[in-house]
Amino acid sequence: MVDIVAVWGEVMPEIKNSVTGVGVWSALNHSRAVTFEEGQFVMGVPGEVSDLAGHLRMQQTRTLIERMMAQRLGEPVTLRVIEGISINEWETVKRRDAEAKRLQEQALNRHRAESASRGSWDTIYDQISRKFAAIPNKSLPQNKALFFRESLDIIVDGLKTVGANDDMGERNYARCIERVASYAELPSTIVALMILQRQEEWGG
């Protein structure tokens, strides 16, 4: 197992000879090698001087540290600078990272589901609009009734294939109901009731 503290102790003087600036020097002097995991070199600075961490994250300094540590370790190195100098503080950072990743993936999956739902209901919404546009003599009640009946079938089929199991799905489903209600000149609640009845006829 690599003694990363010893390796950093050997490399740091070379790093200091290659950089300029009081801030960078101060950051290096306060830095501590925490661990080396899966190609990631974790460096920390004490919490009371956490503002110095920014000097180590600067592109020029980061690249220099990664290159010189890689030469010494014989493998590619990615630098990670944290606030804190103990392995326990690093474990806390990893838990925060994991939670942030989980929340990000959750949000991404929710966004994908909402986009898919919106896209599918948008297709149904457009299908209803096209069907009404193709009706001859739209003012005749019998033609509106025919449109209404066929639109119910479209929406019920959409409920089976797309679903309305979340807030976005419910809103897009309601949007289609409102479109049919507007074209058929019926209250939207009546349209929704007829859809429920049609679902029961179709077996749910």
Long-range contacts (C-beta under 8 A, 24 or more apart in sequence): 2-36, 2-73, 4-33, 4-34, 4-35, 4-36, 4-41, 5-32, 5-33, 7-33, 7-36, 7-69, 7-72, 7-73, 8-33, 8-41, 8-43, 8-69, 9-33, 10-72, 11-65, 11-68, 11-69, 11-72, 14-68, 15-64, 15-65, 15-68, 18-64, 19-60, 19-61, 19-64, 21-55, 23-52, 23-55, 24-55, 24-56, 24-58, 24-61, 26-52, 26-55, 27-52, 27-53, 27-54, 27-55, 27-56, 28-56, 31-56, 32-85, 34-82, 34-84, 34-85, 34-86, 34-87, 34-89, 34-90, 35-87, 35-90, 36-73, 39-75, 39-76, 39-77, 39-78, 40-77, 40-78, 40-79, 40-80, 41-65, 41-66, 41-69, 41-77, 41-78, 41-79, 41-80, 42-80, 42-82, 42-90, 43-79, 43-80, 43-81, 43-82, 44-81, 44-82, 44-83, 44-84, 44-85, 44-86, 44-89, 44-90, 45-81, 45-82, 45-83, 45-84, 45-85, 46-84, 46-85, 47-83, 47-84, 50-83, 53-81, 53-82, 53-83, 56-81, 57-81, 113-166, 113-168, 114-166, 114-168, 117-162, 117-163, 117-164, 117-166, 117-168, 117-169, 117-172, 118-168, 118-172, 120-158, 120-161, 120-162, 121-158, 121-162, 121-169, 121-172, 121-173, 121-175, 121-176, 122-172, 124-154, 124-155, 124-158, 124-162, 124-176, 125-172, 125-175, 125-176, 125-179, 127-154, 128-154, 128-155, 128-176, 128-179, 128-180, 128-183, 129-179, 132-183, 144-183, 144-184, 144-185, 145-184, 147-183, 147-184, 148-180, 148-184, 148-186, 148-191, 148-194, 151-180, 151-183, 151-184, 152-180, 152-191, 152-194, 152-195, 152-198, 153-198, 155-180, 155-195, 156-195, 156-198, 156-199, 156-202, 159-195, 159-199, 160-202
